[in-house]
Amino acid sequence: ESPEATGNRIRNGVRTKAKNIPPYPGPNKMRDCYCTVNLDQEEVFRTKIVEKSLCPFYGEDFYCEIPRSFRHLSFYVFDREVFRRGSSIGKVAVKKEDLQKYHGKDTWFQLQPVSADSEVQGKVHLELRLSEVITDSGVINHKLATRVLECQGLPIVNGQCDPYAAVSLLGPSRSEAKKTKVKRKTNNPQFDEVFYFEVTRPLSYTKRQFDVEEEDVDKLALRVDLWNASNLKFGDEFLGGVRVPLRVLGQAGVHDAWYFLQPRENGGKSVKVEELGSLRLNIVYTEDHVFPSEHYTPLRDLLLHSANVEPVSASTANILGEVCREKQEAAIPLVRLFLHYGKIVPFISAIAHAEVNRTQDPNTIFRGNSLTSKCIDETMKLAGMHYLQVTLKPIIDEICAEHKSCEIDPVKLKESENLETNRENLRHYVDRIFNVITTSGVRCPTVMCDIFFSLRESAATRFQVDQDVRYTAVSSFIFLRFFAPAILSPNLFHLRPHHPLNPQHLLHSDPATSRTLTLISKTIQTLGSLAKSKSANFKESYMAAFYDYFNEQKYADAVKNFLDLISTSGKWDQKSIETPIMLKEGFMIKRAQGRNRFGLKNFKKRWFRLTNHEFTYHRTKGEGALCSIPIENILAVERLEEESFKMKNMFQVIQPERALYIQANNCVEARDWIDILTKVSQCNRKRLSTYHPSAYLNGHWLCCKLSADAAPGCTPCTGGLPANIQLDVDGDRETERIYSLFSTYMTKLIKMQEACGSKSVYDGPEQEEYSSFVIDDPQETYKTLKQIVSAVQTLEQQHTKYKRDKFKKTKIGSQEHPIGDKSFQCYIRQQSESSTYSI
């Protein structure tokens, strides 16, 4: 049975750093560098700019669901130039099939040169046919008919793609070239043009020997290059090409296949690779093939029963944390699964209670990177995102807009700055953020309050003498792992947009604001810690002196009152809050909605803003709304077919009277906007069940050709999603992810079984090879391990069968499996042999 869904996730850029960047060729050797993350040639993320460095450190995380197929994950390093766009220094391109090789590892990659000839993507569909033609004089000639049908996924160059194909027959004494027509404003051109080339046959040719003679095959090849027709004086841009030896025609004389486009050949000349420096990356890439739900019942039941297992260390979920190399690996799918089924609070309560009972010193409670800590972190990220939007976003936006100097380190102070003024600026910001946080208890999500209540009760029961432990157990999460990181890196918590993709914004990097947020985060973290000696928490003397401003009892009392409030179980409900919550904002391009039936409908760049109340767009950020769509008026949000306007990454927001057509900056942003708009409008009573996937143009719908603009949709709307914006989870996919982890760490599962046996029969000191496992009850743990191994092996068999069946059906050269540089030999072997081949 085929998987019903395939999911790709990527989390990359952890502790990203570059080194040995070549110096700038001028008196100032330093560079201002930034990095981009690209799916093939499409930029989906950009880091901050690190100024005046040849070894820049970025340390930025980027996480996304990958919404389309791709061949390479690429990372480009650019140098910001004052009067021009950023100029590329070098790149790292990792093939999709090689991503697992670097999964979860810090790896240094040598930067490679960036040239127009190497920046290719997409595929081309070709049909070759060799036929004989009898001339008027009776002579038999042979012609090669080359049909260029279409291309898909060509790169967009400088915002446009006007492609054409150049077709050449190459041989020792010939190089004939012919061109298709230019197709305007599309990167998926439909050519369907045929070109004829004469192919000379040896005199010994007979009808019974129709295949091409060996000596001719070695000398002839077809070359198809794709170009972008440019109006620039530098000429047309190369988009990619393929070289097809005529031996692929075989005995049938016919060849029909898709090809991946390749970089331009270098004519055998060696290219001198300059020393461009290196880039360190940590890439985490997962690809899940998800079966129908019933396949996961045994493993899912084991996982969801974890909170009821005694002791909890013998549960399936806890064992996953024991065998994974990083606790974070286990925490992400576990939290999403338990949230989906409404069992996160009892599970976290159980593992937290067990951890508290193992803790000897109340000052170290929840300080390690345990499964409990990672699960609570992940829960706060998922359930608490709206809470952060309400509490922190307005003041952080203000800080980023005002650019007030807050540097209090005398060593870093600029000549024009005043230390006392900076201290006052910083104190003002800290006071405002502190007050916003400590008065926000009623907005804390119920699921977080329930977890904090459990932590407080477990800690107070375990350490009855320490009166503060009931506070520190909660503050170690809400301040140390939630508010402080969100202030430090607001873009990671969707409080600020990631660094803009538009090159004109490159000059707006503001290290001073990042420094201000760092100082605020440090102070808030210390205020929330309720430590006995506050000044001792700072290794910097200037921070200790600054903190004296806050050595008043009112701050400690405010923290305790806030912690008391959020650790009172079930008292507050986030859904009752009527405050508008800013969910997403950013520039996109929209098509004029055409309120008048006649007139020019053009495309304009606008600032879009989505709250839980309305969806608006503005001429620019901060101006009044040009258009406001109440959430209850959104009937559907769906993708718009590219052929409607010859534009990629378009979607439509369908209203009662009309549809608003919007183009996002890239495929990841398009998916994000569609997802969040769909989720926030999911409970609307008048939501549509069908829609038109193409636009209404020239008096009819392009998709179904109906002429009435109010005609019912011709295509079913995409599947329903839960109304809760943050907790949209596919339980089967998360169970598949957990299966993959168990499968990866199967040797550790077996070793843990051995450890249970050793512990059951041997009461002496624990053997060193088993000391890493926490096993409180060997018999119960062994029982669970046996059930896990059985469930994992059953799923393993199902995956093996699926892969085997899929491999049998794989046809190299099809649209799904184009011929590439490595698969060409496999294709030739497939043509000439009936035996199994490998890719």
Secondary structure by P-SEA (a helix, b strand, c coil): ccccbbbbbbbccccbbbcccccccccccccbbbbbbbccccccccccccccccccccbbbbbbccccccccbbbbbbbbbcccccccccccccccccccccccccccccbbbbccccccccbbbbbbbbbcccccccbbbbbbbbbbcccccccccccccbbbbbbbbccccbbbbbbccccccccccccbbbbbbbbbbccccccccccccaaaaacbbbbbbbbbbcccccccccccbbbbbcccccccccccccccccccccccccccccccbbbbbbbbbbbbbccccccaaaaaaaaaaccccccccccaaaaaaaacccaaaaaaaaaaaaaaaccaaaaaaaaaaaaaaaccccccccccccaaaaaaaaaaaaacaaaaaaccaaaaaaaaaaccccccccccccccccaaaaaaaaaaaaaaaaaaaaaccccccaaaaaaaaaaaaaaaaacccccaaaaaaaaaccccccaaaaaaccccccccccccccccccccccaaaaaaaaaaaaaaaaaaccccccccccccaaaaaaacccccaaaaaaaaaaaaaaaccccccccccccccccbbbbbbbccccccccccbbbbbbbbbbcccccccccccccccccccccccccccccccccccccccccccccccbbbbbbcccaaaaaaaaaaaaaaacccccccccccccccccccccccccccccccccccccbbbbccccccccaaaaaaaaaaaaaaaaaaaaaaaaaaaaaacccccccccccccccccaaaaaaaaaaaaaaaaaaaaaaaaaaaaaaaacccccccccccccaaaaaaaaacccccccc
